[in-house]
Structure formats: C-alpha cells, structure tokens
Amino acid sequence: MNVHAVAQSAYRANVRTLKSARDIEYDVIARITRQMQAAIAQTDQSAFPALAAAIVENNKLWTAFAVDLSDSGNGFPQQLRAQLFYLAEFVMQHSDKVLKGTAAPDVLVDINLSIMRGLSGKVALL
C-alpha cells in the first residue's frame, strides 16, 4: 500500500457527505414527524406530553418556514410562497386546537409527509 492509499484510508472515515438545504429540511421534518407519529401511536393519556413537545417543535419549524417565505429574498414563485405561508398558518392554528384537545393531530402528520414527498421529488400527479 502506498502513502497515498494510506492517507485516503485514514481520512475516508472522517469525510462527511455534504447535504443540500433540501436534504436538511427533509431530515428535520422527518425527525419531527416521527416524534408526532410515535406519540400518536401511544393510546394512553401519558403520551400527551410527548405529543405536545413534538407539536411545539413542529410549530417552531413552520414558524421558520413562514419567516423564510415572507422574506423578499426567497426564491420561490410568489403564488407558491403564498400557498405555503397559508399552510404554515393552518399548521399553527390546528396545532393550537390539538393542544386544547379539540382536534386530532393526524392532519399535522399528513401535511409534513406531503412536504417530505415534495422535497424528495416523489410527488404523485393527480
């Protein structure tokens, strides 16, 4: 084995794959969605704190999306920005209802899964 091969072997383990902004967004949404799904899957009342924590994290995420969408430097087309902004508003309003016990959380999971499909490019055409 030559010096070059030894160096490559030594450093290969430390090289990280760079992720795009889209990949990072997908990972964050997926993590939060898994947290919500796990809390929903628990059927007893002791699961509510976990659900509430996941919903708070989801709201932080959608708040960040709303802030980015309202920025004039956002590169999305205006109509898409407006639609996603309204979706963010819906998510936050529905989250409040879930936390008050007047709505089911499944819709929040469905929205996140739809966004994840869009980010991954696996959108079904109607």
Backbone as JSON Lines, residues from 0, in Angstrom:
{"i":0,"aa":"M","n":[0.86,-1.18,0.0],"ca":[0.0,0.0,0.0],"c":[0.9,1.23,0.0]}
{"i":1,"aa":"N","n":[0.64,2.17,-0.91],"ca":[1.47,3.36,-0.98],"c":[0.97,4.44,-0.02]}
{"i":2,"aa":"V","n":[1.73,5.49,0.11],"ca":[1.41,6.57,1.04],"c":[0.07,7.21,0.71]}
{"i":3,"aa":"H","n":[-0.19,7.39,-0.55],"ca":[-1.46,8.0,-0.98],"c":[-2.65,7.13,-0.55]}
{"i":4,"aa":"A","n":[-2.55,5.85,-0.73],"ca":[-3.63,4.94,-0.35],"c":[-3.83,4.93,1.17]}
{"i":5,"aa":"V","n":[-2.74,4.99,1.91],"ca":[-2.83,5.02,3.38],"c":[-3.52,6.3,3.83]}
{"i":6,"aa":"A","n":[-3.16,7.42,3.22],"ca":[-3.77,8.7,3.58],"c":[-5.27,8.7,3.26]}
{"i":7,"aa":"Q","n":[-5.62,8.19,2.09],"ca":[-7.04,8.12,1.74],"c":[-7.8,7.24,2.72]}
{"i":8,"aa":"S","n":[-7.21,6.13,3.07],"ca":[-7.86,5.22,4.01],"c":[-8.05,5.87,5.37]}
{"i":9,"aa":"A","n":[-7.08,6.62,5.82],"ca":[-7.15,7.26,7.14],"c":[-8.19,8.37,7.18]}
{"i":10,"aa":"Y","n":[-8.3,9.12,6.11],"ca":[-9.21,10.26,6.11],"c":[-10.62,9.92,5.63]}
{"i":11,"aa":"R","n":[-10.77,8.8,4.95],"ca":[-12.08,8.44,4.39],"c":[-13.15,8.38,5.48]}
{"i":12,"aa":"A","n":[-12.82,7.86,6.65],"ca":[-13.8,7.74,7.73],"c":[-14.25,9.1,8.25]}
{"i":13,"aa":"N","n":[-13.43,10.11,8.1],"ca":[-13.74,11.43,8.62],"c":[-14.44,12.34,7.62]}
{"i":14,"aa":"V","n":[-14.53,11.92,6.4],"ca":[-15.17,12.74,5.38],"c":[-16.68,12.61,5.54]}
{"i":15,"aa":"R","n":[-17.34,13.73,5.63],"ca":[-18.8,13.75,5.76],"c":[-19.41,14.08,4.41]}
{"i":16,"aa":"T","n":[-20.5,13.46,4.16],"ca":[-21.24,13.78,2.95],"c":[-21.95,15.1,3.17]}
{"i":17,"aa":"L","n":[-21.78,16.02,2.26],"ca":[-22.45,17.3,2.37],"c":[-23.9,17.15,1.96]}
{"i":18,"aa":"K","n":[-24.77,17.77,2.73],"ca":[-26.19,17.71,2.44],"c":[-26.65,19.06,1.91]}
{"i":19,"aa":"S","n":[-27.58,18.98,1.01],"ca":[-28.18,20.2,0.48],"c":[-29.16,20.75,1.51]}
{"i":20,"aa":"A","n":[-29.58,22.0,1.31],"ca":[-30.59,22.6,2.19],"c":[-31.86,21.78,2.15]}
{"i":21,"aa":"R","n":[-32.2,21.28,0.99],"ca":[-33.4,20.46,0.82],"c":[-33.29,19.17,1.65]}
{"i":22,"aa":"D","n":[-32.11,18.54,1.63],"ca":[-31.89,17.32,2.42],"c":[-32.0,17.6,3.91]}
{"i":23,"aa":"I","n":[-31.47,18.73,4.33],"ca":[-31.52,19.1,5.76],"c":[-32.97,19.36,6.17]}
{"i":24,"aa":"E","n":[-33.7,20.09,5.35],"ca":[-35.12,20.33,5.64],"c":[-35.87,19.01,5.75]}
{"i":25,"aa":"Y","n":[-35.62,18.12,4.81],"ca":[-36.28,16.81,4.83],"c":[-35.98,16.08,6.14]}
{"i":26,"aa":"D","n":[-34.71,16.06,6.53],"ca":[-34.32,15.36,7.76],"c":[-35.0,15.94,9.0]}
{"i":27,"aa":"V","n":[-35.08,17.26,9.07],"ca":[-35.72,17.91,10.23],"c":[-37.22,17.58,10.26]}
{"i":28,"aa":"I","n":[-37.88,17.7,9.11],"ca":[-39.31,17.39,9.06],"c":[-39.53,15.92,9.4]}
{"i":29,"aa":"A","n":[-38.69,15.05,8.88],"ca":[-38.84,13.61,9.15],"c":[-38.69,13.31,10.64]}
{"i":30,"aa":"R","n":[-37.71,13.94,11.29],"ca":[-37.49,13.7,12.72],"c":[-38.72,14.14,13.53]}
{"i":31,"aa":"I","n":[-39.21,15.32,13.25],"ca":[-40.37,15.84,13.99],"c":[-41.62,15.0,13.69]}
{"i":32,"aa":"T","n":[-41.78,14.6,12.44],"ca":[-42.93,13.78,12.07],"c":[-42.89,12.44,12.78]}
{"i":33,"aa":"R","n":[-41.72,11.83,12.86],"ca":[-41.58,10.56,13.6],"c":[-41.95,10.74,15.07]}
{"i":34,"aa":"Q","n":[-41.56,11.88,15.65],"ca":[-41.91,12.14,17.05],"c":[-43.43,12.24,17.21]}
{"i":35,"aa":"M","n":[-44.09,12.94,16.3],"ca":[-45.54,13.05,16.37],"c":[-46.2,11.68,16.18]}
{"i":36,"aa":"Q","n":[-45.72,10.91,15.21],"ca":[-46.29,9.6,14.95],"c":[-46.13,8.68,16.17]}
{"i":37,"aa":"A","n":[-44.98,8.72,16.79],"ca":[-44.75,7.87,17.97],"c":[-45.69,8.25,19.1]}
{"i":38,"aa":"A","n":[-45.89,9.54,19.31],"ca":[-46.79,9.99,20.37],"c":[-48.24,9.63,20.05]}
{"i":39,"aa":"I","n":[-48.63,9.75,18.79],"ca":[-49.99,9.42,18.38],"c":[-50.25,7.92,18.57]}
{"i":40,"aa":"A","n":[-49.22,7.12,18.3],"ca":[-49.37,5.66,18.39],"c":[-49.63,5.19,19.83]}
{"i":41,"aa":"Q","n":[-49.19,5.98,20.8],"ca":[-49.46,5.63,22.2],"c":[-50.91,5.97,22.49]}
{"i":42,"aa":"T","n":[-51.62,5.06,23.1],"ca":[-53.05,5.26,23.28],"c":[-53.44,5.78,24.65]}
{"i":43,"aa":"D","n":[-52.52,5.86,25.57],"ca":[-52.88,6.32,26.91],"c":[-52.62,7.82,27.06]}
{"i":44,"aa":"Q","n":[-53.19,8.39,28.1],"ca":[-53.09,9.83,28.35],"c":[-51.66,10.27,28.66]}
{"i":45,"aa":"S","n":[-50.81,9.35,29.1],"ca":[-49.44,9.73,29.43],"c":[-48.63,10.14,28.19]}
{"i":46,"aa":"A","n":[-49.17,9.87,27.0],"ca":[-48.48,10.22,25.76],"c":[-48.64,11.7,25.4]}
{"i":47,"aa":"F","n":[-49.58,12.39,26.03],"ca":[-49.84,13.78,25.65],"c":[-48.62,14.69,25.8]}
{"i":48,"aa":"P","n":[-47.81,14.58,26.86],"ca":[-46.62,15.44,26.92],"c":[-45.68,15.24,25.74]}
{"i":49,"aa":"A","n":[-45.51,14.0,25.29],"ca":[-44.65,13.75,24.14],"c":[-45.25,14.35,22.87]}
{"i":50,"aa":"L","n":[-46.57,14.23,22.73],"ca":[-47.24,14.82,21.58],"c":[-47.12,16.34,21.62]}
{"i":51,"aa":"A","n":[-47.34,16.91,22.78],"ca":[-47.24,18.37,22.92],"c":[-45.83,18.85,22.57]}
{"i":52,"aa":"A","n":[-44.82,18.14,23.03],"ca":[-43.43,18.52,22.73],"c":[-43.16,18.44,21.23]}
{"i":53,"aa":"A","n":[-43.66,17.4,20.58],"ca":[-43.47,17.26,19.14],"c":[-44.2,18.36,18.38]}
{"i":54,"aa":"I","n":[-45.39,18.71,18.85],"ca":[-46.15,19.78,18.18],"c":[-45.46,21.13,18.36]}
{"i":55,"aa":"V","n":[-44.89,21.36,19.52],"ca":[-44.13,22.61,19.73],"c":[-42.95,22.67,18.76]}
{"i":56,"aa":"E","n":[-42.24,21.55,18.6],"ca":[-41.12,21.52,17.65],"c":[-41.62,21.74,16.23]}
{"i":57,"aa":"N","n":[-42.74,21.14,15.9],"ca":[-43.32,21.32,14.57],"c":[-43.7,22.78,14.34]}
{"i":58,"aa":"N","n":[-44.25,23.43,15.36],"ca":[-44.6,24.85,15.23],"c":[-43.36,25.71,15.02]}
{"i":59,"aa":"K","n":[-42.29,25.38,15.71],"ca":[-41.02,26.13,15.51],"c":[-40.57,26.0,14.06]}
{"i":60,"aa":"L","n":[-40.66,24.79,13.54],"ca":[-40.27,24.54,12.16],"c":[-41.14,25.35,11.19]}
{"i":61,"aa":"W","n":[-42.45,25.28,11.37],"ca":[-43.35,26.0,10.47],"c":[-43.26,27.51,10.64]}
{"i":62,"aa":"T","n":[-42.91,27.97,11.82],"ca":[-42.66,29.4,12.03],"c":[-41.43,29.82,11.23]}
{"i":63,"aa":"A","n":[-40.39,28.99,11.27],"ca":[-39.18,29.29,10.48],"c":[-39.51,29.29,8.99]}
{"i":64,"aa":"F","n":[-40.33,28.34,8.56],"ca":[-40.75,28.34,7.15],"c":[-41.49,29.64,6.81]}
{"i":65,"aa":"A","n":[-42.41,30.05,7.67],"ca":[-43.2,31.27,7.41],"c":[-42.3,32.5,7.33]}
{"i":66,"aa":"V","n":[-41.32,32.58,8.22],"ca":[-40.39,33.71,8.2],"c":[-39.62,33.71,6.88]}
{"i":67,"aa":"D","n":[-39.13,32.55,6.48],"ca":[-38.37,32.45,5.23],"c":[-39.26,32.78,4.04]}
{"i":68,"aa":"L","n":[-40.49,32.3,4.06],"ca":[-41.39,32.56,2.94],"c":[-41.76,34.04,2.82]}
{"i":69,"aa":"S","n":[-41.77,34.75,3.94],"ca":[-42.14,36.17,3.9],"c":[-40.95,37.06,3.53]}
{"i":70,"aa":"D","n":[-39.77,36.5,3.47],"ca":[-38.57,37.26,3.11],"c":[-38.58,37.55,1.61]}
{"i":71,"aa":"S","n":[-38.31,38.78,1.25],"ca":[-38.33,39.17,-0.17],"c":[-37.24,38.46,-0.97]}
{"i":72,"aa":"G","n":[-36.23,37.94,-0.3],"ca":[-35.16,37.22,-0.99],"c":[-35.47,35.76,-1.24]}
{"i":73,"aa":"N","n":[-36.63,35.3,-0.8],"ca":[-37.0,33.9,-1.03],"c":[-37.17,33.68,-2.53]}
{"i":74,"aa":"G","n":[-36.58,32.61,-3.03],"ca":[-36.57,32.36,-4.47],"c":[-37.79,31.67,-5.03]}
{"i":75,"aa":"F","n":[-38.74,31.26,-4.19],"ca":[-39.94,30.59,-4.68],"c":[-40.82,31.59,-5.43]}
{"i":76,"aa":"P","n":[-41.59,31.1,-6.39],"ca":[-42.57,31.97,-7.06],"c":[-43.57,32.52,-6.03]}
{"i":77,"aa":"Q","n":[-44.07,33.72,-6.28],"ca":[-44.96,34.4,-5.33],"c":[-46.17,33.55,-4.95]}
{"i":78,"aa":"Q","n":[-46.8,32.91,-5.93],"ca":[-48.0,32.12,-5.64],"c":[-47.67,30.94,-4.72]}
{"i":79,"aa":"L","n":[-46.58,30.26,-4.98],"ca":[-46.17,29.14,-4.12],"c":[-45.84,29.62,-2.73]}
{"i":80,"aa":"R","n":[-45.15,30.75,-2.63],"ca":[-44.84,31.32,-1.32],"c":[-46.11,31.61,-0.53]}
{"i":81,"aa":"A","n":[-47.1,32.18,-1.2],"ca":[-48.36,32.5,-0.53],"c":[-49.07,31.23,-0.08]}
{"i":82,"aa":"Q","n":[-49.1,30.22,-0.92],"ca":[-49.77,28.97,-0.55],"c":[-49.08,28.29,0.63]}
{"i":83,"aa":"L","n":[-47.76,28.26,0.61],"ca":[-47.03,27.64,1.72],"c":[-47.17,28.46,3.0]}
{"i":84,"aa":"F","n":[-47.24,29.79,2.86],"ca":[-47.43,30.64,4.03],"c":[-48.79,30.36,4.67]}
{"i":85,"aa":"Y","n":[-49.82,30.24,3.86],"ca":[-51.15,29.92,4.39],"c":[-51.17,28.53,5.02]}
{"i":86,"aa":"L","n":[-50.42,27.62,4.44],"ca":[-50.31,26.28,5.03],"c":[-49.63,26.37,6.41]}
{"i":87,"aa":"A","n":[-48.62,27.2,6.51],"ca":[-47.95,27.4,7.8],"c":[-48.93,27.96,8.83]}
{"i":88,"aa":"E","n":[-49.74,28.92,8.41],"ca":[-50.75,29.47,9.32],"c":[-51.73,28.4,9.76]}
{"i":89,"aa":"F","n":[-52.16,27.55,8.82],"ca":[-53.08,26.47,9.16],"c":[-52.44,25.53,10.17]}
{"i":90,"aa":"V","n":[-51.19,25.16,9.93],"ca":[-50.49,24.24,10.83],"c":[-50.46,24.82,12.24]}
{"i":91,"aa":"M","n":[-50.16,26.08,12.37],"ca":[-50.08,26.69,13.71],"c":[-51.45,26.78,14.37]}
{"i":92,"aa":"Q","n":[-52.48,27.12,13.61],"ca":[-53.83,27.19,14.17],"c":[-54.34,25.81,14.56]}
{"i":93,"aa":"H","n":[-54.09,24.83,13.71],"ca":[-54.54,23.47,14.01],"c":[-53.77,22.91,15.2]}
{"i":94,"aa":"S","n":[-52.51,23.24,15.3],"ca":[-51.7,22.8,16.44],"c":[-52.3,23.29,17.75]}
{"i":95,"aa":"D","n":[-52.73,24.54,17.77],"ca":[-53.38,25.09,18.97],"c":[-54.61,24.27,19.33]}
{"i":96,"aa":"K","n":[-55.38,23.9,18.33],"ca":[-56.59,23.1,18.58],"c":[-56.23,21.72,19.13]}
{"i":97,"aa":"V","n":[-55.18,21.12,18.6],"ca":[-54.74,19.81,19.09],"c":[-54.31,19.92,20.54]}
{"i":98,"aa":"L","n":[-53.55,20.96,20.85],"ca":[-53.08,21.14,22.22],"c":[-54.23,21.4,23.2]}
{"i":99,"aa":"K","n":[-55.33,22.0,22.68],"ca":[-56.51,22.23,23.52],"c":[-57.4,21.0,23.59]}
{"i":100,"aa":"G","n":[-57.1,19.99,22.78],"ca":[-57.89,18.78,22.79],"c":[-59.13,18.82,21.93]}
{"i":101,"aa":"T","n":[-59.2,19.79,21.02],"ca":[-60.39,19.92,20.18],"c":[-60.17,19.48,18.73]}
{"i":102,"aa":"A","n":[-58.99,18.96,18.42],"ca":[-58.7,18.49,17.06],"c":[-57.71,17.34,17.13]}
{"i":103,"aa":"A","n":[-57.71,16.53,16.09],"ca":[-56.79,15.39,16.01],"c":[-55.46,15.82,15.38]}
{"i":104,"aa":"P","n":[-54.38,15.21,15.8],"ca":[-53.06,15.6,15.3],"c":[-52.69,14.98,13.95]}
{"i":105,"aa":"D","n":[-53.47,14.02,13.48],"ca":[-53.12,13.29,12.25],"c":[-52.91,14.21,11.05]}
{"i":106,"aa":"V","n":[-53.68,15.29,11.0],"ca":[-53.57,16.23,9.87],"c":[-52.17,16.83,9.81]}
{"i":107,"aa":"L","n":[-51.6,17.11,10.96],"ca":[-50.24,17.69,11.0],"c":[-49.23,16.71,10.43]}
{"i":108,"aa":"V","n":[-49.39,15.44,10.77],"ca":[-48.51,14.41,10.23],"c":[-48.68,14.32,8.71]}
{"i":109,"aa":"D","n":[-49.93,14.32,8.25],"ca":[-50.2,14.24,6.81],"c":[-49.57,15.41,6.04]}
{"i":110,"aa":"I","n":[-49.66,16.6,6.6],"ca":[-49.06,17.77,5.95],"c":[-47.55,17.6,5.86]}
{"i":111,"aa":"N","n":[-46.93,17.21,6.96],"ca":[-45.48,17.03,6.95],"c":[-45.07,15.95,5.95]}
{"i":112,"aa":"L","n":[-45.81,14.85,5.9],"ca":[-45.49,13.79,4.95],"c":[-45.62,14.28,3.51]}
{"i":113,"aa":"S","n":[-46.6,15.12,3.24],"ca":[-46.76,15.69,1.89],"c":[-45.57,16.58,1.54]}
{"i":114,"aa":"I","n":[-45.15,17.39,2.49],"ca":[-43.98,18.25,2.25],"c":[-42.74,17.4,2.03]}
{"i":115,"aa":"M","n":[-42.6,16.33,2.8],"ca":[-41.45,15.43,2.63],"c":[-41.45,14.8,1.24]}
{"i":116,"aa":"R","n":[-42.64,14.4,0.76],"ca":[-42.73,13.84,-0.59],"c":[-42.3,14.88,-1.63]}
{"i":117,"aa":"G","n":[-42.71,16.11,-1.44],"ca":[-42.31,17.17,-2.35],"c":[-40.81,17.41,-2.33]}
{"i":118,"aa":"L","n":[-40.23,17.4,-1.15],"ca":[-38.78,17.61,-1.04],"c":[-37.99,16.47,-1.65]}
{"i":119,"aa":"S","n":[-38.55,15.27,-1.58],"ca":[-37.83,14.11,-2.12],"c":[-38.07,13.93,-3.62]}
{"i":120,"aa":"G","n":[-39.01,14.71,-4.16],"ca":[-39.32,14.59,-5.58],"c":[-40.29,13.46,-5.89]}
{"i":121,"aa":"K","n":[-40.88,12.88,-4.86],"ca":[-41.8,11.75,-5.06],"c":[-43.25,12.23,-4.93]}
{"i":122,"aa":"V","n":[-43.61,13.18,-5.73],"ca":[-44.96,13.75,-5.69],"c":[-45.82,13.03,-6.72]}
{"i":123,"aa":"A","n":[-46.94,12.52,-6.28],"ca":[-47.86,11.87,-7.2],"c":[-48.64,12.94,-7.97]}
{"i":124,"aa":"L","n":[-48.73,12.75,-9.27],"ca":[-49.51,13.69,-10.09],"c":[-50.95,13.28,-10.08]}
{"i":125,"aa":"L","n":[-51.83,14.25,-9.92],"ca":[-53.27,13.99,-9.9],"c":[-53.82,13.91,-11.3]}
